[in-house]
Amino acid sequence: MAKVSAVIMIYDIRGFTSASKKLPTADLGAFADAAHRAILGQFNARRADFIKNLGDGHLMIWETTAEPETALVKFVVDASSAARKAFPAFVAEHLAAQGIAGLVFPTRIGFGVATDEVSKSDDYYGKAVNLAARLQNMARPEGLALCERSFAMAGDRAAMQRRGFKCTKASLKGLGTVPVWTDRPFSWGRFFAALTPLFIAVLLPLLYVLLADADPKDRLPGGDAIQRWLDSGEMSLFRRARSDAEVRASAHRMRGAITKAILAVRQGNGRIATSLQSVKDDDSSVWGSSQAIAGLLSIPNLAPAEKRELVMRYADGLFRDGEFIKDYGWRVLPEREYTICEPVCWTIVLLARALGTPGLLQPGEREIYMERLAKAQAATAIYRPLANGGWNIFPNQKHLGHFSPYSTALGLLALLETRAAGLPWAGSVPERDALLKRTAEFLLAHYTRRGGSLGWQRTSAASEPISEGMSLQLYAELMRAEEQNAIVLPAEMLAEIPRHLERLVGRKANDPDDAGEYIESFRSHTGAELPGTESINFIWHSWAIETAVRWLDRTKRFPAPHHEIVAVRRALGVLVVDMEAGRTKTAVEGQSFIGGETLLGLSVVPAP
């Protein structure tokens, strides 16, 4: 092992490890590659003899003569300073070039430079390498730290001090107490470290933990780790997760208020008015009515007799001539002469709920409702023409492959409800299970990343962004499919679900839902060729509740880290307890589909 003189530089991108736990892997990987190239490019004028990737940074070594060149040391120090100054601008340019918005990438670097003798074989070893690593660690929150010899060779002492370098005696692990020259900005960490030993030993750690606990944006160094540690022991003072009793009480009150509002606009034919503020007796649709009544059937607030009366009055008129269109389903609205997939799917959900509720139907009635269910199921065939698991929103579309993610999500929901009730599909249990698996796997294949977000796009158009509402709906549905042993969820999705729920803690009750517009030419049941346009609102709140509850239930079968469980419980508390007043107001003052969908989400929360 040869001994050589060398200039050693080690740099580290600050916050990279923490960012890797919060940012999408693909975006972070592209950033890391570009960042390292930008930093290393500052040293191209004098290429290092040895470069080693350290993950968050690099080790660079320049071999020298017995006495290192002053010009080389000055070059390394100046290039390090230039890289520090240029890095924030590089980050901003990278984000703009990639079209990434809303993500926070690291913008700070710490450099350490040492000049001394090292041992060389297949790698480099010795105190000088360790010294460079310790110096890099001292350059926090970002900066440049030099050993005494490097400082002396880097330039005029007074000029270096004017640049910001200050000398301190540092106790470095394994190296003793040595003079270190640092150019670094003010740091609260160093400020606290300079306080009295008692404060350092007792009060400072306690204060730091409290600050990290209270910091909603995790801005303190190590704050994320502190919050996880507090959550692992359920010790948080400022981010307390709500109790099961609090969540159940709020959910019960919300269900009661929404139920009252829906029943208040129930029409003579059993349908539910489109607007929960409506007094018109002809303002209703099968789509909204089936959705709202399915929600009512799912909750514990109504007595069995009340649920039975709801179903009997409504469903008896659904299959009359002029209402139900064989092999197509129901009109999107009474005044429009075309059908779409959604009313069929929601009606299947309603019928499956009715048939699956013990005692709701008498034996003779069950046969009638089984026939009705089979008719509705048969009407879905025209909306899934390719048999690949994708469902279309319109019948006889011009482009059969332009599937609707929302229609496919509702198709999966209809299949899940049918299976949960122990009912066949088109008279066949194997066909039901095969179609459920095919639909779920089709959706899994379209789980994607766009603009820094993971989930599902609003439509099948390549330019569409990720829909948060539909993504939360599909997380809930696919966890149901997994529970029914229909599919296996990918690891990437399982890791994203608790992270997505935790991000909802900062949301407001009145945050809007996102929406998508489907445009597709099709042929209606009348034979008319139509330019179809349909807008869909993707409700995030109700499906977030169901996703949280199902994820927590899943941890009973597949254990998860306790800090993740506490974080999801906290999110559930915010969604139900903290947002109770705001989301109840949105549901009772909006359209019936919002009320019905909110009830479905709340139905997974047990009664008090």
Beta strands, then each sheet from edge to edge (+ up, - down):
strand 1: 2-13
strand 2: 50-53
strand 3: 57-64
strand 4: 109-120
strand 5: 124-125
strand 6: 143-147
strand 7: 166-172
strand 8: 176-183
strand 9: 448-450
strand 10: 453-457
strand 11: 466-467
strand 12: 514-523
strand 13: 529-538
sheet 1: 2+ 3- 1+ 4- 5+
sheet 2: 2+ 3- 1+ 4- 6- 8+ 7-
sheet 3: 9+ 10- 11+
sheet 4: 12+ 13-
end
